Amino acid sequence: MPKHYLLYVEQPYSFAILRPIQDAIRANGDKACWFITKRSGIANGLLEGEQQLKNIEDVKNFNPCAVFVPGNVVPDFFPE
């Protein structure tokens, strides 16, 4: 069964940092989804084939085994 990983975006530069991680996750046969904060001001910076989780309930249902974030903060209610 594939593992699930969350890619957390607060800043526009996050996409360039997280995409190589997404590529490695996919190459391993696992799944990555994106969560873009509303406060980031980014309506949608995703490419074709990238999946966005729209709300906290979606994240909880996705149940990621890890959250990747190119910064210092990730919500403490996300799975660790």
ZISULVEN-V349389 format. One record per residue. PSI is psi in whole degrees, -180 to 180 (999 if undefined). Layout:
psi=PSI
psi=PSI
This chain:
psi=132
psi=147
psi=153
psi=136
psi=142
psi=134
psi=113
psi=126
psi=124
psi=-22
psi=150
psi=-33
psi=-15
psi=-34
psi=-46
psi=-32
psi=-40
psi=-22
psi=-41
psi=-33
psi=-43
psi=-43
psi=-42
psi=-39
psi=-48
psi=-40
psi=-25
psi=0
psi=14
psi=180
psi=137
psi=137
psi=157
psi=143
psi=119
psi=119
psi=145
psi=-32
psi=-10
psi=-23
psi=7
psi=112
psi=-50
psi=111
psi=18
psi=152
psi=167
psi=134
psi=-8
psi=138
psi=132
psi=135
psi=126
psi=-24
psi=175
psi=-38
psi=-40
psi=-41
psi=-45
psi=-41
psi=-35
psi=-32
psi=63
psi=148
psi=-15
psi=153
psi=125
psi=130
psi=128
psi=54
psi=-164
psi=-14
psi=135
psi=140
psi=136
psi=-10
psi=-4
psi=151
psi=148
psi=999
